[in-house]
Amino acid sequence: MPDLAYLNGKIMPIGKATVPIEDRGYQFGDGIYEFVASYAGRLFMLEEHLDRLERSMGELTFDAIAREDIKKAILELFEQSGYPRAGIYIQISRGVAPRNHAFSRGMSPQFVMTIRAVKELPKSLRENGARAITVKDLRWGRCDIKSVQLVPNCLAKQKALDAGCDDAIFVSDQNVVREGTSSNLFIVSDGRLITHPLTHNILPGITRLAILGICHSAGIEVQESFFGIEELYGADEVFLTGTITEVLPIVRIDDKPIGDAAVGPITRRLYALLREKALADTPA
Ligand code: PMP
């Protein structure tokens, strides 16, 4: 089965797909993206990803591409690849024009995608839990937009790996725990979940949304409220959520154990419930 690229309406091998050097996504980071995954041949929460994609484009005032056209292209690429467990990266930039900070209306957005088989996280990480560091949140004030401007996220992730850890957690100057470099964050305290509310400072994660729904059905209490680093260190359990991350336990942060430094029962249960939902959901 082939890894494929989609480039403004054409499907081709990834190595053959190139964009013009004056693409504004390339020169200004003037682009947005999505990442959708499939389970057993079905794309998980595709409509929710499309909702977020449309919102990101709207917030950056891109000229619109019809939702139905985007969806059709995604499904066509997915079908051509034949991967049952696929990861589809979707990127839309404002368009191509001679370099100028100001942009004109009526540009044609550039729409590209790649599809590959999902590389699952190591089993040992899921079974033993991951280690994280905290880092200062140096990102811009609109982290709710899924923009391709990810340099602070890349630097933070690399800092974590260089420190022998698995990921980094952004904490604001005012001591508010935000999210991971490519994931949302939940803490468990006295049997109740707490996660950052939806503001301009975090991405409205689709997996976060799935977890909120799962908790609602399972009768697990969730509070969307701000919390600081002391509550993070003192939590019974901490986990990250994301399309590839799914539900990933964090057992050490800044070299301090979380709870008894083992994967907790609520994290374990939510991972199982998320997988169950992903495998049961009907195709979009
Ligand atoms: N926060 C950030 C900063 C992310 O990059 C991601 C992954 N795209 C998430 C949260 C999780 O979002 P999702 O569950 O939609 O993958």
Boltz pocket constraint, residues with backbone or C-beta under 6 A from the ligand:
constraints:
  - pocket:
      binder: B
      contacts: [[A, 35], [A, 143], [A, 179], [A, 180], [A, 181], [A, 182], [A, 183], [A, 184], [A, 202], [A, 203], [A, 204], [A, 205], [A, 206], [A, 207], [A, 208], [A, 241], [A, 242], [A, 243], [A, 244]]
      max_distance: 6.0
